[in-house]
Amino acid sequence: MAHILIVDDNIAFVLAISESLRFRGYTVSSASDGVEALQQSDKSVPDLVLLDIEMPGMDGFRFCQELRSNPRFHSIPVIFMSVRSDLADKFAAYEVGADDYLVKPFDMLELSARLQAVLRRSARQNAADRERALQLEAQADQGVQATSSDKPAESTHAADDRVLEVRGLRLYLDNALVESELGEARLTPAEFELLKYMMLHPDQILSSERLLQEVWLYPAGVGDPAVVRWHVKNLRRKIEAEPDKPLRLRTISHHGYILVSQSAAK
């Protein structure tokens, strides 16, 4: 079963959440601040982190930044859980790479549903990573065989196969980089999955509900549309020259979002 790391300095809260998660079959460990959490992650990489904001020493925001900047931990999903309910705090969490945000107190059923959805999405991404690794290994073996037999290796165009392109945007699937006229920008795991889905469905209006189900893998009726809104806002900062006046990633009032191809935008 998945290993969940709870990072929170409220001992009573940690004990209650740990007991509930263990009852559901999860392996659970805990840390009281970001420094301890990084040390524990280095010893045993968790499958998901439940993260508070206000803690002594290294707080939740800084910890998440450290996690996202480390190639070993970059893809670990993070769900923030905090008493802070202000939009500014949620935005700050998503900006440093949060996958989801829960306001305390919350119902364990809601946490369980969101946790399962985030883990499903992480497993899907990990499976895709393993498939890519096997493909690259096979291509390398073919290249060695061709060289050893003094025959020119055939071009597989693997690099092109690992790039999504909608006019003016290039998404590199192997390293979660997006390229636009602004240059290159690295995406968080959630931003990557969202942009990939929208690039596979250009010029389609996508509701928040559809995105929560198709990208975040939440069951119908679970998940906060604000999750989509904040990740869209962060994406715009990376692919739009004027994020407040987006030309590509547009909001369709009362309907959802659309990634407009360059030709359609003109």
Residue pairs with C-beta under 8 A, 6 or more apart in sequence:
1 25
1 26
1 27
2 26
2 27
2 47
2 48
2 119
3 26
3 27
3 28
3 29
3 44
3 45
3 46
3 47
3 48
4 21
4 26
4 27
4 28
4 29
4 46
4 47
4 48
4 49
4 50
4 115
5 28
5 29
5 30
5 31
5 37
5 40
5 41
5 46
5 48
5 49
5 50
6 14
6 17
6 18
6 28
6 29
6 30
6 31
6 49
6 50
7 30
7 31
7 32
7 33
7 34
7 36
7 37
7 49
7 50
7 51
7 52
7 55
7 60
7 63
8 14
8 17
8 30
8 32
8 50
8 51
8 52
8 55
8 81
9 32
9 33
9 52
9 54
9 55
9 56
10 52
11 32
13 104
14 30
17 28
17 50
17 108
17 111
18 28
18 30
20 108
21 28
22 28
24 112
29 40
29 44
29 46
31 37
31 39
31 40
32 55
32 56
33 55
33 56
33 57
33 58
33 59
33 63
34 55
34 57
34 58
34 59
34 60
34 62
34 63
34 66
35 57
35 58
37 49
37 51
37 58
37 63
38 58
38 63
38 66
38 67
40 46
41 49
41 67
41 73
41 76
45 72
45 73
45 76
46 76
47 76
47 77
47 119
47 122
48 76
48 77
48 78
48 79
48 115
48 118
48 119
48 122
49 67
49 76
49 77
49 78
49 79
50 79
50 81
50 115
51 60
51 63
51 64
51 78
51 79
51 80
51 81
51 98
52 60
52 80
52 81
52 82
53 59
53 60
53 61
53 80
53 82
53 84
53 89
53 93
54 60
54 82
54 84
58 66
60 80
60 82
60 93
61 92
61 93
61 96
64 78
64 80
64 93
64 96
64 97
64 98
65 96
65 97
67 73
67 74
67 76
67 78
67 97
68 74
68 96
68 97
68 188
74 189
75 122
75 125
75 126
75 129
75 189
76 122
77 99
77 118
77 119
77 121
77 122
77 189
78 97
78 98
78 99
79 98
79 99
79 100
79 101
79 102
79 111
79 114
79 115
79 118
80 93
80 98
80 100
80 101
80 102
81 101
81 102
81 103
81 104
81 106
81 111
82 89
82 93
82 101
82 102
82 103
82 104
83 103
83 104
84 103
85 103
90 101
90 226
90 230
91 230
91 233
93 101
94 101
94 190
94 227
94 230
94 231
94 233
94 234
95 234
97 188
97 189
97 190
98 190
99 118
99 121
99 189
99 190
100 114
100 118
100 216
100 223
100 224
100 227
101 224
101 226
101 227
102 110
102 111
102 114
110 222
113 218
113 219
113 222
114 218
114 222
114 223
117 216
117 217
117 218
117 219
117 222
117 223
118 216
118 217
120 217
121 193
121 215
121 216
121 217
122 189
124 217
125 189
125 193
132 162
132 173
132 174
135 158
136 158
139 156
139 158
142 153
142 154
142 156
143 153
146 152
146 153
146 154
147 153
162 172
162 173
162 174
163 170
163 171
163 172
163 173
164 170
164 171
164 173
164 196
164 199
164 200
165 171
165 199
166 199
166 202
166 259
166 261
166 262
167 261
167 262
167 263
168 180
168 181
168 248
168 262
169 178
169 179
169 180
169 199
169 239
169 248
170 178
170 179
170 180
171 177
171 178
171 179
171 192
171 195
171 196
171 199
172 178
172 179
173 196
175 186
176 186
176 187
176 188
176 189
176 192
177 184
177 185
177 186
177 187
178 184
178 185
178 187
178 195
178 238
178 239
180 238
180 239
181 241
182 238
182 239
182 240
182 241
185 238
185 239
187 195
187 235
187 238
188 234
190 215
190 216
190 231
191 231
191 234
191 235
191 238
193 215
194 211
194 215
194 228
194 231
194 232
194 235
195 235
195 239
195 259
197 206
197 211
197 214
197 215
198 206
198 249
198 257
198 259
199 259
201 259
202 259
202 260
202 261
202 264
203 258
203 259
203 260
203 261
203 264
204 258
205 252
205 255
205 256
205 257
205 258
206 256
206 257
206 258
207 255
207 256
208 225
208 228
208 229
208 256
208 257
209 220
209 225
210 256
211 228
211 256
211 257
212 218
212 222
212 223
212 225
212 227
212 228
213 219
213 220
213 223
216 223
216 227
228 257
232 249
232 251
232 257
233 243
235 249
236 243
236 246
236 249
237 243
239 248
239 249
240 246
240 247
240 248
240 249
241 247
247 260
247 265
248 259
248 260
248 262
248 265
249 257
249 258
249 259
249 260
250 257
250 258
250 260
251 257
252 258
